[in-house]
């Protein structure tokens, strides 16, 4: 159905919470989920430093900080 990327960092409780909140939706909507630690790349730190966690579909941001279930559902209805 699609591929999403969760930009996160180790030790971030909001990142872990969003990841866990995405798991049931992954089963329902059938998307793949790539986890990317932004601290592995200076470019990603510059882009996302204070926004993590950030859920993206390609270059499109779906949400950040907390899982926005409506935005996630809307993304898959439109995308």
C-alpha positions as CSV (number, residue, x, y, z in Angstrom):
1,X,0.0,0.0,0.0
2,X,2.9,2.4,0.6
3,X,6.1,3.0,2.4
4,X,6.5,5.4,5.4
5,X,9.6,6.6,7.2
6,X,9.8,7.4,10.8
7,X,12.7,9.8,11.6
8,X,13.6,9.4,15.2
9,X,16.5,9.2,17.6
10,X,17.6,6.7,20.2
11,X,16.4,7.4,23.7
12,X,13.6,9.6,22.6
13,X,10.4,8.6,24.4
14,X,8.1,10.4,21.9
15,X,9.8,8.5,19.1
16,X,9.2,5.2,20.9
17,X,5.6,6.1,21.5
18,X,4.9,7.0,17.9
19,X,6.6,3.8,16.7
20,X,4.4,1.7,19.0
21,X,1.3,3.7,18.0
22,X,2.0,3.0,14.3
23,X,2.3,-0.8,14.7
24,X,-1.5,-1.5,14.7
25,X,-2.0,0.9,11.8
26,X,0.7,-0.8,9.9
27,X,-1.3,-4.1,10.2
28,X,-4.6,-2.4,9.1
29,X,-3.3,-0.2,6.3
30,X,-0.5,-2.5,5.1
31,X,2.3,0.0,4.8
32,X,6.0,-0.7,5.3
33,X,7.8,1.3,7.9
34,X,11.4,2.3,7.8
35,X,13.0,3.6,11.1
36,X,15.8,6.1,10.6
37,X,18.0,7.4,13.4
38,X,18.6,11.1,12.5
39,X,21.8,11.1,14.6
40,X,23.5,9.0,11.9
41,X,23.5,11.9,9.5
42,X,24.4,15.5,10.0
43,X,21.9,16.5,7.2
44,X,19.0,14.7,9.0
45,X,19.9,16.3,12.3
46,X,19.9,19.7,10.6
47,X,16.5,19.0,9.0
48,X,14.7,17.3,11.8
49,X,16.6,18.0,15.0
50,X,13.8,19.4,17.2
51,X,10.9,17.9,15.3
52,X,11.5,14.2,16.0
53,X,9.7,12.0,15.7
54,X,8.6,12.8,12.2
55,X,6.5,10.5,10.1
56,X,7.0,11.0,6.3
57,X,5.8,9.5,3.1
58,X,8.6,10.3,0.6
59,X,9.0,14.1,1.0
60,X,5.5,14.6,2.5
61,X,5.3,15.1,6.2
62,X,2.3,13.3,7.8
63,X,2.9,14.4,11.4
64,X,5.5,15.0,14.0
65,X,5.8,14.7,17.8
66,X,2.7,12.5,18.1
67,X,0.8,10.2,15.8
68,X,-2.0,12.1,14.1
69,X,-4.3,9.2,13.2
70,X,-6.6,11.3,11.1
71,X,-3.7,12.6,9.1
72,X,-2.4,9.0,8.6
73,X,-5.9,7.9,7.5
74,X,-6.3,10.9,5.2
75,X,-2.8,10.2,3.6
76,X,-3.9,6.7,2.6
77,X,-7.3,7.8,1.3
78,X,-5.6,10.4,-0.9
79,X,-2.3,8.8,-1.7
